[in-house]
Amino acid sequence: MVQITEIQLNDRKISNRDPAIMIAGLNVIESKELCMSVAGELVKICAKNSIDLIFKASFDKANRSSIDSFRGPGVDQGLKILKKVKEEFNIPIISDIHEPAQAETAGEILDVIQIPAFLSRQTDLIKAACETKKVINIKKAQFLSPSQMMNIIEKCNHFGNQNILLCERGSIFGYDNLIVDFLGIDEIKKIAPTILDITHSLQIPGGKGKSADGRSSQAKVLGTAAAAIGLAGFFIEVHPSPENALCDGASATKLSEFESLLLELKKFDDLSKSL
């Protein structure tokens, strides 16, 4: 059985035992200006609190509820913007890919390639991501049990990449609802360094008919509960004005409230790892 206890990202070791990393940023690139502004704020906040940041923004949101939903600038323009963020702030970048053909191009810019939850069993996509030799953050599909993530880890091992993070984002529970199973997260932790996607675990899929609703007010409750069991990191999407966000604003944390949430997570993370 393949088990991954830690990975290396640049000069940073990531594991469930080390201080948690923060994957934070925008759900989708709405504009270059917003991307640069939000990245700058997150860099300052994380540096001030001695927390390692990986900046996240999607260049394309291919999995949308409606044909009318905003998808982003696309791979070419989106990667140019992410490259600018990387160069300006000297921070690692993560974004998601949806097709095998995107992997090589994205891998030239990204430090971490993310596999969306609904695509986490797509063997050709996993293969293409693995061949970039980049760190890969694989979101657990809402319909998979924790133990089934082992099959995905074994695929990655087969394709020669063990630089893998597994990301919990809630499991389908009845219609239009997600549940975070902490006993399940404990099982995932035995497989690989584990990230909790706080934002998408708060989603109510299809809750607004043509888009998702969310429970952003409960980010602290969910995040601190997870921090108490010791994880490799957290995933939080922010926006200066969530009510005006072009995608998933109902689950996003308001940028002005990010630091207070970060400090709560850090408190519980420090405590869990000092015991």
KASUL-V119775 format. One record per pair of residues at least 24 apart in sequence whose C-alpha atoms are under 7 Angstrom apart, sorted by the first residue. I is the first residue (numbers start at 1). J is the second residue. Records with the same first field share a line. If there is no record, write none. Layout:
I = J ; J
This chain:
2 = 153 ; 154
3 = 191 ; 192
4 = 162 ; 191 ; 192 ; 193
5 = 192 ; 193
6 = 193
7 = 163
14 = 232
15 = 193 ; 232
16 = 193 ; 194 ; 230 ; 231 ; 232
17 = 230 ; 232 ; 273
18 = 232
20 = 231 ; 232 ; 233 ; 269
21 = 51 ; 52 ; 53 ; 232 ; 233 ; 234
22 = 51 ; 52 ; 53 ; 54 ; 233 ; 234 ; 235
23 = 53 ; 54 ; 55 ; 56 ; 234 ; 235 ; 236
24 = 54 ; 55 ; 56 ; 235 ; 236 ; 237
25 = 55 ; 56 ; 57 ; 236 ; 237 ; 238
26 = 56 ; 57 ; 237 ; 238 ; 239
27 = 57 ; 58 ; 237 ; 247
28 = 57 ; 58 ; 59 ; 60 ; 72 ; 247
29 = 57 ; 58 ; 59 ; 72 ; 73 ; 78
30 = 72
32 = 81
36 = 85
45 = 259
54 = 91 ; 92 ; 93 ; 94
55 = 92 ; 93 ; 94
56 = 93 ; 94 ; 95
57 = 95
58 = 95 ; 96
65 = 206 ; 210 ; 211
66 = 210
70 = 246 ; 247
79 = 109
83 = 109
99 = 125
100 = 124 ; 125 ; 128
103 = 128 ; 129
104 = 132
107 = 132 ; 134
111 = 135
112 = 136 ; 137
113 = 137
114 = 138
115 = 139
117 = 141 ; 142
121 = 152
126 = 156
127 = 159
130 = 156 ; 159 ; 160 ; 161
133 = 161
135 = 163 ; 164
136 = 163 ; 164 ; 165
137 = 164 ; 165 ; 166 ; 167
138 = 165 ; 166 ; 167
139 = 166 ; 167 ; 168 ; 169
140 = 166 ; 167 ; 168 ; 169
142 = 170 ; 171 ; 172
143 = 171 ; 172
146 = 184 ; 187 ; 188
150 = 191
164 = 192
165 = 192 ; 193 ; 194 ; 195
166 = 192 ; 193 ; 194 ; 195
167 = 194 ; 195 ; 196 ; 197
168 = 195 ; 196 ; 197
169 = 196 ; 197 ; 198 ; 200 ; 201
170 = 201
176 = 204 ; 205 ; 206 ; 207
177 = 204 ; 205
178 = 203 ; 204
193 = 232
194 = 231 ; 232 ; 233
195 = 231 ; 232 ; 233 ; 234 ; 235
196 = 233 ; 234 ; 235
197 = 234 ; 235 ; 236
198 = 222 ; 223 ; 234 ; 235 ; 236
199 = 235 ; 236 ; 237 ; 251 ; 252
200 = 251
202 = 251
203 = 251
212 = 248
213 = 250
214 = 250 ; 251
215 = 250 ; 251
216 = 250 ; 251 ; 252 ; 253
220 = 261
223 = 265
224 = 264 ; 265 ; 268
227 = 265 ; 268 ; 269
228 = 268 ; 269 ; 272
229 = 272
230 = 269 ; 272 ; 273
